[in-house]
Amino acid sequence: MIQLLILSVMAVLPMAEGLEITKMAACTTKNNNLRVDCNYKMAGSTLADIKYEWSLYRKVNETVVIKSTINPRKENPSFKNRADVNLTDMLLRLTITGFGTPEKGTYMCKLNSKTEVKNDTTSVQRDVAECDAAGCVLGSWMLSLVLALTVLQALDILPCRAFN
């Protein structure tokens, strides 16, 4: 019974935080596409509750909406066939094909849940790093799970023993 209590507490702890953007990063692919990742974590909302908007600040007072489920009518037509967005339960990824000078600037990731609005920015200027081959980042929930299993195994609660 104590094992179930410990497992329940460890499963709930990472979820008590609400909506939070944890990391923003940009890189270019070998095909000269720009990839901008907006990592986040959420609690109390489902993926269906999340609305997003990707914007680009090129110069002072020049903001371009690239993709939006908040206000799709504001999307700039120059990105219509070049921008793609992938939304998962931990990552909002923007991919722009044919990255060049016009796409340099500050990118803003805006996330809306039923109760919160969060945004963060990352600057994309001259030398953008190339995306690594793995292209995946361990989320905070994955790290929490690995740590929880390690603790439970160390306390000899999990039946994970080597068989000879």
DRENMILO-853673 format. One line per 2 residues: number of its first residue (from 1); their letters; for each residue x negated, y, z of N, C-alpha, C. Coordinates in nm, 3 decimals. Example, Ala and Ser with C-alpha at 12.3 -4.5 7.8 and 13.67 -1.06 7.14 Angstrom:
DRENMILO-853673
1 = as = -1.319 -0.569 0.780 -1.230 -0.450 0.780 -1.320 -0.330 0.780 | -1.285 -0.225 0.708 -1.367 -0.106 0.714 -1.290 0.003 0.787
END
This chain:
DRENMILO-853673
1 = mi = -0.082 -0.119 0.000 0.000 0.000 0.000 -0.087 0.126 0.000 | -0.198 0.121 0.074 -0.287 0.238 0.078 -0.350 0.264 -0.058
3 = ql = -0.373 0.154 -0.135 -0.428 0.171 -0.268 -0.331 0.250 -0.357 | -0.204 0.221 -0.347 -0.104 0.291 -0.426 -0.098 0.438 -0.386
5 = li = -0.109 0.467 -0.258 -0.109 0.605 -0.209 -0.229 0.682 -0.262 | -0.347 0.622 -0.255 -0.469 0.688 -0.304 -0.458 0.712 -0.454
7 = ls = -0.413 0.613 -0.528 -0.398 0.627 -0.672 -0.296 0.735 -0.708 | -0.187 0.742 -0.634 -0.084 0.844 -0.658 -0.136 0.984 -0.633
9 = vm = -0.208 1.002 -0.524 -0.264 1.134 -0.491 -0.365 1.176 -0.596 | -0.451 1.086 -0.639 -0.553 1.121 -0.738 -0.492 1.149 -0.875
11 = av = -0.378 1.088 -0.905 -0.312 1.113 -1.033 -0.241 1.248 -1.034 | -0.192 1.292 -0.920 -0.117 1.417 -0.912 -0.207 1.538 -0.898
13 = lp = -0.323 1.525 -0.836 -0.411 1.640 -0.812 -0.443 1.720 -0.937 | -0.484 1.661 -1.048 -0.516 1.741 -1.166 -0.394 1.810 -1.228
15 = ma = -0.273 1.766 -1.194 -0.154 1.820 -1.257 -0.097 1.942 -1.184 | -0.149 1.980 -1.072 -0.091 2.087 -0.993 -0.141 2.225 -1.033
17 = eg = -0.187 2.241 -1.154 -0.254 2.365 -1.191 -0.178 2.454 -1.288 | -0.073 2.409 -1.355 -0.003 2.491 -1.454 -0.075 2.489 -1.588
19 = le = -0.052 2.593 -1.668 -0.115 2.605 -1.799 -0.245 2.683 -1.785 | -0.353 2.628 -1.841 -0.483 2.693 -1.831 -0.567 2.660 -1.954
21 = it = -0.625 2.763 -2.016 -0.720 2.741 -2.125 -0.856 2.717 -2.061 | -0.915 2.602 -2.089 -1.039 2.563 -2.022 -1.165 2.591 -2.103
23 = km = -1.152 2.594 -2.238 -1.272 2.614 -2.320 -1.232 2.656 -2.460 | -1.311 2.747 -2.515 -1.296 2.788 -2.655 -1.430 2.766 -2.724
25 = aa = -1.427 2.710 -2.844 -1.551 2.687 -2.917 -1.522 2.689 -3.067 | -1.622 2.733 -3.143 -1.609 2.737 -3.289 -1.730 2.672 -3.353
27 = ct = -1.708 2.607 -3.466 -1.818 2.547 -3.540 -1.776 2.534 -3.686 | -1.873 2.507 -3.772 -1.845 2.485 -3.914 -1.872 2.339 -3.949
29 = tk = -1.794 2.287 -4.041 -1.813 2.149 -4.086 -1.909 2.148 -4.205 | -1.947 2.029 -4.247 -2.035 2.016 -4.364 -1.968 2.064 -4.491
31 = nn = -1.836 2.067 -4.493 -1.760 2.114 -4.611 -1.736 2.264 -4.607 | -1.804 2.335 -4.519 -1.789 2.480 -4.503 -1.650 2.521 -4.455
33 = nl = -1.593 2.440 -4.366 -1.467 2.474 -4.302 -1.498 2.525 -4.162 | -1.420 2.621 -4.116 -1.434 2.671 -3.979 -1.337 2.594 -3.891
35 = rv = -1.388 2.546 -3.779 -1.304 2.477 -3.681 -1.312 2.553 -3.550 | -1.199 2.594 -3.496 -1.194 2.664 -3.368 -1.108 2.580 -3.274
37 = dc = -1.168 2.539 -3.162 -1.099 2.455 -3.065 -1.061 2.536 -2.942 | -0.939 2.516 -2.898 -0.886 2.579 -2.777 -0.842 2.465 -2.685
39 = ny = -0.929 2.427 -2.592 -0.898 2.321 -2.498 -0.815 2.379 -2.383 | -0.717 2.304 -2.340 -0.631 2.351 -2.233 -0.583 2.234 -2.149
41 = km = -0.527 2.266 -2.034 -0.458 2.166 -1.955 -0.327 2.227 -1.908 | -0.229 2.140 -1.889 -0.097 2.187 -1.850 -0.034 2.093 -1.750
43 = ag = 0.054 2.150 -1.669 0.133 2.072 -1.575 0.272 2.135 -1.571 | 0.371 2.052 -1.553 0.507 2.102 -1.546 0.568 2.133 -1.682
45 = st = 0.496 2.104 -1.788 0.547 2.126 -1.925 0.516 2.003 -2.008 | 0.592 1.988 -2.114 0.563 1.882 -2.210 0.506 1.948 -2.335
47 = la = 0.452 1.868 -2.422 0.395 1.918 -2.547 0.502 1.991 -2.629 | 0.625 1.946 -2.620 0.734 2.010 -2.694 0.762 2.152 -2.642
49 = di = 0.724 2.182 -2.518 0.744 2.315 -2.459 0.639 2.416 -2.503 | 0.528 2.370 -2.560 0.416 2.457 -2.593 0.436 2.523 -2.729
51 = ky = 0.423 2.654 -2.731 0.422 2.734 -2.854 0.283 2.797 -2.863 | 0.236 2.822 -2.985 0.100 2.876 -3.001 0.095 2.985 -3.105
53 = ew = -0.017 3.058 -3.100 -0.046 3.156 -3.204 -0.197 3.172 -3.215 | -0.249 3.162 -3.336 -0.389 3.189 -3.366 -0.397 3.324 -3.435
55 = sl = -0.481 3.414 -3.382 -0.501 3.546 -3.442 -0.648 3.571 -3.465 | -0.677 3.663 -3.557 -0.814 3.703 -3.589 -0.823 3.855 -3.580
57 = yr = -0.916 3.902 -3.497 -0.947 4.046 -3.488 -1.070 4.071 -3.572 | -1.053 4.141 -3.684 -1.167 4.166 -3.772 -1.238 4.296 -3.736
59 = kv = -1.163 4.400 -3.719 -1.217 4.532 -3.686 -1.123 4.594 -3.582 | -1.159 4.712 -3.536 -1.072 4.782 -3.443 -0.936 4.804 -3.509
61 = ne = -0.833 4.771 -3.438 -0.694 4.787 -3.485 -0.658 4.703 -3.607 | -0.731 4.598 -3.636 -0.695 4.508 -3.746 -0.682 4.367 -3.692
63 = tv = -0.560 4.326 -3.667 -0.531 4.192 -3.618 -0.451 4.117 -3.723 | -0.493 3.994 -3.752 -0.427 3.910 -3.851 -0.377 3.785 -3.780
65 = vi = -0.250 3.754 -3.794 -0.195 3.629 -3.740 -0.219 3.521 -3.844 | -0.289 3.416 -3.801 -0.324 3.307 -3.893 -0.215 3.202 -3.896
67 = ks = -0.181 3.148 -3.782 -0.074 3.047 -3.768 -0.002 3.074 -3.638 | 0.131 3.054 -3.639 0.210 3.083 -3.519 0.338 3.003 -3.518
69 = ti = 0.369 2.946 -3.401 0.502 2.891 -3.378 0.581 2.987 -3.289 | 0.514 3.092 -3.241 0.579 3.195 -3.161 0.655 3.290 -3.253
71 = np = 0.586 3.337 -3.357 0.647 3.427 -3.455 0.590 3.398 -3.594 | 0.640 3.293 -3.660 0.585 3.252 -3.790 0.595 3.359 -3.899
73 = rk = 0.687 3.451 -3.887 0.703 3.556 -3.989 0.584 3.651 -3.994 | 0.504 3.655 -3.890 0.388 3.745 -3.887 0.263 3.683 -3.948
75 = en = 0.271 3.558 -3.991 0.154 3.491 -4.047 0.107 3.562 -4.173 | -0.025 3.582 -4.182 -0.084 3.647 -4.299 -0.083 3.548 -4.416
77 = ps = -0.031 3.588 -4.533 -0.023 3.495 -4.647 -0.158 3.447 -4.699 | -0.267 3.519 -4.671 -0.398 3.475 -4.721 -0.444 3.346 -4.654
79 = fk = -0.382 3.307 -4.541 -0.419 3.183 -4.473 -0.319 3.071 -4.497 | -0.214 3.099 -4.572 -0.104 3.003 -4.590 -0.151 2.863 -4.631
81 = nr = -0.234 2.853 -4.733 -0.280 2.723 -4.782 -0.420 2.686 -4.734 | -0.477 2.769 -4.648 -0.615 2.744 -4.603 -0.626 2.710 -4.455
83 = ad = -0.523 2.738 -4.377 -0.530 2.715 -4.233 -0.440 2.598 -4.193 | -0.495 2.516 -4.105 -0.422 2.400 -4.054 -0.438 2.397 -3.903
85 = vn = -0.332 2.362 -3.833 -0.336 2.357 -3.687 -0.296 2.218 -3.641 | -0.370 2.166 -3.544 -0.341 2.037 -3.482 -0.324 2.061 -3.333
87 = lt = -0.208 2.023 -3.278 -0.179 2.041 -3.137 -0.163 1.906 -3.071 | -0.244 1.880 -2.968 -0.230 1.759 -2.887 -0.208 1.803 -2.743
89 = dm = -0.203 1.706 -2.652 -0.176 1.741 -2.513 -0.295 1.804 -2.440 | -0.409 1.822 -2.504 -0.524 1.888 -2.442 -0.595 1.984 -2.536
91 = ll = -0.559 1.987 -2.662 -0.637 2.062 -2.760 -0.547 2.126 -2.866 | -0.574 2.253 -2.892 -0.514 2.323 -3.005 -0.629 2.354 -3.099
93 = rl = -0.628 2.294 -3.218 -0.740 2.309 -3.312 -0.694 2.380 -3.438 | -0.768 2.484 -3.474 -0.747 2.557 -3.598 -0.859 2.520 -3.694
95 = ti = -0.824 2.486 -3.818 -0.922 2.458 -3.922 -0.891 2.548 -4.041 | -0.993 2.624 -4.084 -0.979 2.711 -4.200 -1.074 2.662 -4.308
97 = tg = -1.020 2.631 -4.425 -1.105 2.585 -4.535 -1.171 2.704 -4.603 | -1.290 2.680 -4.656 -1.362 2.785 -4.728 -1.402 2.903 -4.641
99 = fg = -1.468 2.874 -4.530 -1.510 2.978 -4.436 -1.609 3.074 -4.502 | -1.586 3.204 -4.485 -1.675 3.306 -4.541 -1.669 3.434 -4.459
101 = tp = -1.726 3.540 -4.511 -1.734 3.668 -4.442 -1.597 3.721 -4.396 | -1.492 3.712 -4.478 -1.363 3.766 -4.433 -1.308 3.699 -4.307
103 = ek = -1.354 3.578 -4.276 -1.305 3.506 -4.159 -1.389 3.530 -4.034 | -1.488 3.616 -4.043 -1.571 3.646 -3.926 -1.499 3.748 -3.839
105 = gt = -1.509 3.729 -3.708 -1.443 3.819 -3.614 -1.417 3.747 -3.483 | -1.318 3.792 -3.409 -1.283 3.733 -3.280 -1.151 3.660 -3.294
107 = ym = -1.153 3.531 -3.263 -1.034 3.448 -3.273 -0.966 3.439 -3.137 | -0.833 3.454 -3.137 -0.758 3.442 -3.013 -0.662 3.325 -3.021
109 = ck = -0.668 3.243 -2.919 -0.576 3.132 -2.900 -0.475 3.176 -2.795 | -0.348 3.176 -2.831 -0.242 3.214 -2.737 -0.149 3.096 -2.720
111 = ln = -0.126 3.055 -2.596 -0.037 2.944 -2.564 0.077 2.992 -2.477 | 0.198 2.953 -2.511 0.315 2.984 -2.431 0.379 2.854 -2.385
113 = sk = 0.409 2.844 -2.256 0.491 2.735 -2.206 0.623 2.798 -2.163 | 0.708 2.722 -2.099 0.836 2.778 -2.053 0.816 2.887 -1.948
115 = te = 0.707 2.877 -1.871 0.688 2.970 -1.759 0.564 3.058 -1.768 | 0.471 3.027 -1.858 0.344 3.100 -1.861 0.301 3.135 -2.003
117 = vk = 0.218 3.240 -2.012 0.152 3.278 -2.136 0.003 3.290 -2.104 | -0.080 3.219 -2.179 -0.226 3.225 -2.159 -0.291 3.251 -2.293
119 = nd = -0.402 3.327 -2.291 -0.479 3.345 -2.413 -0.627 3.359 -2.380 | -0.708 3.328 -2.479 -0.853 3.338 -2.467 -0.909 3.365 -2.606
121 = tt = -1.033 3.415 -2.610 -1.094 3.448 -2.738 -1.234 3.388 -2.750 | -1.278 3.375 -2.875 -1.415 3.338 -2.903 -1.459 3.415 -3.027
123 = sv = -1.584 3.457 -3.027 -1.638 3.536 -3.137 -1.702 3.446 -3.242 | -1.670 3.471 -3.367 -1.729 3.398 -3.479 -1.796 3.501 -3.568
125 = qr = -1.928 3.505 -3.563 -2.002 3.605 -3.641 -2.091 3.537 -3.743 | -2.218 3.566 -3.744 -2.307 3.515 -3.849 -2.335 3.367 -3.840
127 = dv = -2.418 3.327 -3.749 -2.465 3.189 -3.742 -2.374 3.105 -3.652 | -2.276 3.041 -3.714 -2.186 2.954 -3.640 -2.247 2.815 -3.637
129 = ae = -2.247 2.753 -3.521 -2.305 2.620 -3.506 -2.230 2.519 -3.592 | -2.303 2.417 -3.636 -2.240 2.310 -3.712 -2.173 2.214 -3.616
131 = cd = -2.056 2.165 -3.652 -1.982 2.072 -3.568 -2.062 1.942 -3.554 | -2.062 1.886 -3.435 -2.134 1.760 -3.414 -2.055 1.645 -3.475
133 = aa = -2.122 1.532 -3.488 -2.060 1.417 -3.552 -1.947 1.359 -3.469 | -1.962 1.360 -3.337 -1.859 1.301 -3.252 -1.732 1.383 -3.257
135 = gc = -1.743 1.514 -3.239 -1.628 1.601 -3.250 -1.522 1.582 -3.145 | -1.556 1.514 -3.036 -1.455 1.495 -2.933 -1.512 1.535 -2.798
137 = vl = -1.425 1.586 -2.716 -1.466 1.633 -2.585 -1.382 1.559 -2.481 | -1.447 1.511 -2.377 -1.372 1.448 -2.270 -1.287 1.552 -2.200
139 = gs = -1.160 1.528 -2.190 -1.073 1.621 -2.120 -1.085 1.604 -1.970 | -1.031 1.700 -1.898 -1.039 1.695 -1.752 -0.962 1.576 -1.697
141 = wm = -0.854 1.535 -1.763 -0.778 1.420 -1.714 -0.858 1.292 -1.730 | -0.936 1.283 -1.837 -1.019 1.164 -1.859 -1.129 1.157 -1.754
143 = ls = -1.190 1.271 -1.727 -1.294 1.276 -1.624 -1.236 1.239 -1.488 | -1.117 1.290 -1.457 -1.051 1.257 -1.330 -1.025 1.108 -1.319
145 = lv = -0.980 1.047 -1.429 -0.953 0.904 -1.429 -1.080 0.823 -1.406 | -1.189 0.859 -1.475 -1.316 0.788 -1.459 -1.366 0.801 -1.314
147 = la = -1.359 0.921 -1.260 -1.402 0.941 -1.121 -1.314 0.864 -1.023 | -1.184 0.864 -1.046 -1.092 0.792 -0.957 -1.121 0.642 -0.959
149 = lt = -1.142 0.588 -1.078 -1.172 0.445 -1.088 -1.304 0.410 -1.022 | -1.403 0.499 -1.036 -1.533 0.477 -0.972 -1.519 0.476 -0.821
151 = vl = -1.442 0.571 -0.767 -1.421 0.577 -0.621 -1.347 0.453 -0.573 | -1.242 0.414 -0.646 -1.165 0.296 -0.605 -1.249 0.170 -0.611
153 = qa = -1.337 0.161 -0.710 -1.425 0.044 -0.718 -1.527 0.047 -0.606 | -1.580 0.164 -0.573 -1.677 0.176 -0.464 -1.614 0.140 -0.330
155 = ld = -1.487 0.169 -0.313 -1.416 0.134 -0.189 -1.371 -0.012 -0.190 | -1.406 -0.084 -0.296 -1.373 -0.225 -0.313 -1.221 -0.247 -0.316
157 = il = -1.149 -0.152 -0.373 -1.004 -0.162 -0.385 -0.967 -0.228 -0.517 | -1.044 -0.202 -0.621 -1.017 -0.262 -0.752 -1.083 -0.399 -0.763
159 = pc = -1.012 -0.495 -0.821 -1.071 -0.628 -0.839 -1.160 -0.634 -0.962 | -1.268 -0.555 -0.960 -1.360 -0.549 -1.075 -1.495 -0.606 -1.036
161 = ra = -1.499 -0.733 -1.013 -1.625 -0.796 -0.974 -1.676 -0.881 -1.090 | -1.804 -0.895 -1.098 -1.863 -0.978 -1.202 -1.841 -1.125 -1.170
163 = fn = -1.806 -1.201 -1.269 -1.787 -1.345 -1.252 -1.910 -1.418 -1.301 | -1.960 -1.507 -1.221 -2.079 -1.584 -1.259 -2.041 -1.721 -1.306
END
